[in-house]
Amino acid sequence: MRQTRFLYYLLTAAGLVSAAYNFSQGAFVTTSALAAVLYAAVAIGLTLLILRKHPGIAHGVVWGIAVTGVAAQLNENMNHLLIRVVPDWLVGAGIAPLTEEVLKFLGVLFICSCVIRPRHWADYVFVGVAVGMGFSVSENAVYYVNMTLENLDSDIRGTLLAVLVRFIANPLMHSFFTGIAAYGLSRRQPVRWLLLAMAVHFTANFGSSVTVALDDALWPLFPTLIILISLWAATIVSIVKLRKILPAEDTNTKPQLIGSQA
């Protein structure tokens, strides 16, 4: 157990260093940096506040931030490897679900096995939500920077457009994906539910990938819109169901950090 916990902390620290290095090497402007900081403060603050009664939430957020740099590097390397033999849209839609969901799931596995003692399936799910939120915060910061730099008319307009686009794309989507895999871990069916999380992630990426690959065609806009609406609907339904289910399934036993008094 101690060795596993040490490995977890070591990987987290290495991931944070990698993420910090990647950010330091990228170009950015003041407006995009400010938007990223404000979004991170609001998103992380609300996550810690709303889920404050559940352990491991801060660990989850930190892990999510830590693995974004590793995920980006893996995505880039796999893209270079597959782009010559696999259609562009399939590479764009299919790589991220494989690398990102595995990396996020590893965080849930580490935290729920060597940091906390989950007493309820929801404890797994909320750690997954926290991991996804941390990942989303870091990923959106990159999108804000890139979309601002691509807008040649105005930095402010570029940043505002980036914030709007990423909000429409659902800032809770990574929490939704990782929550699915985390639920599977709580039910001792991790592989099945991790594959489902990958499939949902692939579906979410499909519309935008096809739209970019076929930029002269209009028809990809329709499945993209349907997918976006469906993802938002699934996210909202999941939140509502969690709020209804938890009081009914309250076990009256509080989950604990490993090492705390029972």
C-alpha positions as CSV (number, residue, x, y, z in Angstrom):
1,M,0.0,0.0,0.0
2,R,2.8,2.4,0.9
3,Q,4.6,1.7,-2.3
4,T,1.4,2.3,-4.3
5,R,0.8,5.6,-2.5
6,F,4.4,6.7,-3.1
7,L,4.0,5.8,-6.8
8,Y,0.8,7.9,-7.0
9,Y,2.4,10.9,-5.4
10,L,5.5,10.5,-7.7
11,L,3.4,10.3,-10.8
12,T,1.3,13.3,-9.7
13,A,4.3,15.4,-9.1
14,A,5.9,14.4,-12.4
15,G,2.7,15.2,-14.2
16,L,2.4,18.6,-12.6
17,V,6.0,19.4,-13.6
18,S,5.2,18.3,-17.2
19,A,2.0,20.4,-17.4
20,A,3.8,23.4,-16.0
21,Y,6.6,23.0,-18.5
22,N,4.2,22.7,-21.4
23,F,2.4,25.8,-20.4
24,S,5.6,27.8,-20.0
25,Q,6.7,26.8,-23.5
26,G,3.5,28.0,-25.2
27,A,2.7,31.4,-26.4
28,F,-0.2,33.3,-24.7
29,V,-1.7,36.7,-24.4
30,T,-3.0,38.5,-21.3
31,T,-6.7,38.0,-22.1
32,S,-6.5,34.3,-22.6
33,A,-4.4,33.8,-19.5
34,L,-6.8,35.9,-17.5
35,A,-9.8,33.9,-18.8
36,A,-8.0,30.6,-18.0
37,V,-7.2,31.7,-14.4
38,L,-10.8,32.9,-13.8
39,Y,-12.3,29.8,-15.3
40,A,-10.0,27.6,-13.2
41,A,-10.8,29.5,-10.0
42,V,-14.6,29.2,-10.6
43,A,-14.6,25.6,-11.8
44,I,-12.2,24.3,-9.1
45,G,-13.8,26.4,-6.4
46,L,-17.3,25.1,-7.2
47,T,-16.1,21.5,-7.4
48,L,-14.5,21.7,-4.0
49,L,-17.5,23.5,-2.5
50,I,-20.2,21.3,-3.9
51,L,-18.4,18.0,-3.3
52,R,-16.8,19.1,0.0
53,K,-18.5,16.2,2.0
54,H,-16.7,13.6,-0.1
55,P,-13.0,12.7,0.3
56,G,-10.4,12.6,-2.4
57,I,-11.9,15.6,-4.4
58,A,-8.8,17.8,-4.2
59,H,-6.6,14.8,-5.1
60,G,-8.9,14.2,-8.1
61,V,-8.7,17.8,-9.4
62,V,-4.9,17.8,-9.0
63,W,-4.5,14.5,-10.9
64,G,-6.7,15.7,-13.7
65,I,-4.5,18.8,-14.1
66,A,-1.4,16.7,-13.9
67,V,-2.1,14.3,-16.7
68,T,-3.1,16.8,-19.3
69,G,0.5,17.4,-20.5
70,V,1.1,13.6,-20.8
71,A,-2.2,13.2,-22.6
72,A,-1.4,16.0,-25.1
73,Q,2.1,14.4,-25.8
74,L,0.6,11.0,-26.3
75,N,-2.1,12.4,-28.6
76,E,0.4,14.2,-30.7
77,N,2.7,11.2,-31.0
78,M,-0.1,8.8,-31.9
79,N,-1.4,11.4,-34.4
80,H,1.9,11.4,-36.2
81,L,2.0,7.6,-36.1
82,L,-1.5,7.0,-37.5
83,I,-2.2,10.0,-39.7
84,R,-0.8,8.3,-42.8
85,V,-2.8,5.1,-42.5
86,V,-6.0,6.2,-40.8
87,P,-8.5,8.9,-42.1
88,D,-8.1,12.3,-40.5
89,W,-11.5,12.4,-38.9
90,L,-11.0,9.0,-37.3
91,V,-7.6,10.0,-35.9
92,G,-9.1,13.2,-34.5
93,A,-12.0,11.5,-32.9
94,G,-10.4,8.3,-31.8
95,I,-7.0,9.0,-30.2
96,A,-8.1,11.3,-27.3
97,P,-10.7,8.9,-25.9
98,L,-8.0,6.1,-25.6
99,T,-5.2,8.1,-24.0
100,E,-7.2,10.6,-21.9
101,E,-9.8,8.1,-20.5
102,V,-7.1,5.7,-19.4
103,L,-5.0,8.4,-17.8
104,K,-8.0,9.8,-15.9
105,F,-9.2,6.4,-14.9
106,L,-5.7,5.6,-13.4
107,G,-6.2,8.6,-11.1
108,V,-9.5,7.3,-9.9
109,L,-8.0,3.9,-9.3
110,F,-5.0,5.3,-7.4
111,I,-7.1,7.7,-5.2
112,C,-9.9,5.1,-4.4
113,S,-7.4,2.4,-3.6
114,C,-4.6,4.1,-1.7
115,V,-5.8,7.6,-0.6
116,I,-9.4,7.1,0.5
117,R,-11.7,4.3,1.7
118,P,-14.9,4.6,-0.4
119,R,-18.0,3.4,1.4
120,H,-20.5,4.1,-1.4
121,W,-20.4,3.9,-5.2
122,A,-21.0,7.7,-5.3
123,D,-17.6,8.2,-3.7
124,Y,-15.9,6.7,-6.8
125,V,-18.1,8.7,-9.1
126,F,-17.3,12.0,-7.4
127,V,-13.6,11.3,-7.5
128,G,-14.1,10.7,-11.2
129,V,-16.0,14.0,-11.5
130,A,-13.2,15.8,-9.8
131,V,-10.5,14.2,-12.0
132,G,-12.5,15.2,-15.1
133,M,-12.9,18.8,-13.9
134,G,-9.2,19.2,-13.3
135,F,-8.5,17.8,-16.8
136,S,-11.1,20.2,-18.3
137,V,-9.6,23.2,-16.5
138,S,-6.2,22.5,-18.0
139,E,-7.5,21.6,-21.4
140,N,-9.7,24.6,-21.7
141,A,-6.7,26.9,-20.8
142,V,-5.0,25.5,-23.9
143,Y,-8.0,26.1,-26.1
144,Y,-8.4,29.7,-24.8
145,V,-4.8,30.4,-25.7
146,N,-4.9,28.8,-29.2
147,M,-8.2,30.3,-30.2
148,T,-7.2,33.8,-29.0
149,L,-4.0,33.6,-31.0
150,E,-5.9,32.5,-34.1
151,N,-8.2,35.5,-34.0
152,L,-6.3,38.3,-35.8
153,D,-9.0,40.9,-35.2
154,S,-8.9,41.2,-31.4
155,D,-7.5,39.4,-28.5
156,I,-10.6,40.1,-26.4
157,R,-12.9,38.9,-29.1
158,G,-10.8,35.8,-29.6
159,T,-10.9,35.0,-25.9
160,L,-14.6,35.6,-25.6
161,L,-15.3,33.4,-28.6
162,A,-13.1,30.6,-27.1
163,V,-14.9,30.8,-23.8
164,L,-18.3,30.6,-25.6
165,V,-17.3,27.7,-27.8
166,R,-15.9,25.7,-24.9
167,F,-19.0,26.3,-22.9
168,I,-21.2,25.1,-25.7
169,A,-19.0,22.1,-26.0
170,N,-19.9,21.3,-22.3
171,P,-17.3,22.1,-19.6
172,L,-18.6,19.1,-17.7
173,M,-18.0,16.5,-20.4
174,H,-14.7,15.2,-19.0
175,S,-16.3,14.8,-15.6
176,F,-19.2,12.9,-17.3
177,F,-16.8,10.6,-19.1
178,T,-14.6,9.8,-16.1
179,G,-17.7,9.5,-13.8
180,I,-18.9,6.6,-16.1
181,A,-15.6,4.8,-15.8
182,A,-15.5,5.5,-12.0
183,Y,-18.9,4.0,-11.6
184,G,-17.7,0.8,-13.3
185,L,-14.8,0.6,-10.8
186,S,-17.2,0.8,-7.9
187,R,-19.2,-2.1,-9.4
188,R,-16.0,-4.1,-10.0
189,Q,-16.5,-3.9,-13.8
190,P,-13.8,-1.4,-14.7
191,V,-13.0,-2.6,-18.2
192,R,-16.6,-2.6,-19.4
193,W,-17.4,0.8,-18.1
194,L,-14.0,2.3,-19.2
195,L,-14.8,1.1,-22.7
196,L,-18.2,2.8,-22.5
197,A,-16.6,6.0,-21.3
198,M,-14.2,5.8,-24.3
199,A,-17.2,5.2,-26.7
200,V,-19.1,8.2,-25.3
201,H,-16.0,10.4,-25.6
202,F,-15.4,9.2,-29.2
203,T,-19.0,10.1,-30.0
204,A,-18.6,13.5,-28.5
205,N,-15.5,14.1,-30.7
206,F,-17.0,12.6,-33.8
207,G,-19.0,15.6,-35.0
208,S,-16.3,18.2,-34.6
209,S,-13.7,15.9,-36.2
210,V,-15.8,15.2,-39.3
211,T,-16.7,18.9,-39.5
212,V,-13.1,19.9,-39.6
213,A,-12.1,17.1,-42.0
214,L,-15.0,18.0,-44.4
215,D,-14.9,21.8,-44.0
216,D,-16.7,22.4,-47.3
217,A,-19.7,20.2,-46.4
218,L,-22.7,21.3,-44.4
219,W,-24.2,18.0,-43.4
220,P,-21.7,17.3,-40.5
221,L,-23.2,20.2,-38.7
222,F,-26.4,18.3,-38.0
223,P,-24.9,15.3,-36.3
224,T,-22.6,17.6,-34.4
225,L,-25.6,19.6,-33.1
226,I,-27.4,16.4,-32.1
227,I,-24.4,15.1,-30.3
228,L,-23.9,18.3,-28.4
229,I,-27.5,18.4,-27.3
230,S,-27.4,14.7,-26.3
231,L,-24.3,15.2,-24.3
232,W,-25.7,18.2,-22.4
233,A,-29.0,16.2,-21.8
234,A,-27.1,13.2,-20.5
235,T,-25.0,15.4,-18.2
236,I,-28.0,17.2,-16.8
237,V,-30.0,13.9,-16.3
238,S,-27.0,12.4,-14.5
239,I,-26.8,15.3,-12.1
240,V,-30.5,15.2,-11.4
241,K,-30.5,11.4,-10.8
242,L,-27.5,11.7,-8.5
243,R,-29.3,14.3,-6.4
244,K,-32.3,12.0,-6.1
245,I,-30.5,8.7,-5.6
246,L,-28.0,9.7,-2.9
247,P,-30.4,10.6,-0.1
248,A,-32.2,7.3,-0.7
249,E,-29.0,5.2,-0.6
250,D,-27.3,7.0,2.3
251,T,-25.3,4.4,4.1
252,N,-24.8,6.6,7.2
253,T,-21.1,5.7,7.0
254,K,-18.7,8.4,6.1
255,P,-15.9,7.6,3.7
256,Q,-12.4,8.3,5.1
257,L,-8.9,9.2,4.0
258,I,-6.7,6.2,4.5
259,G,-4.8,6.7,7.7
260,S,-7.6,8.6,9.5
261,Q,-9.4,7.3,12.6
262,A,-12.4,5.1,12.0
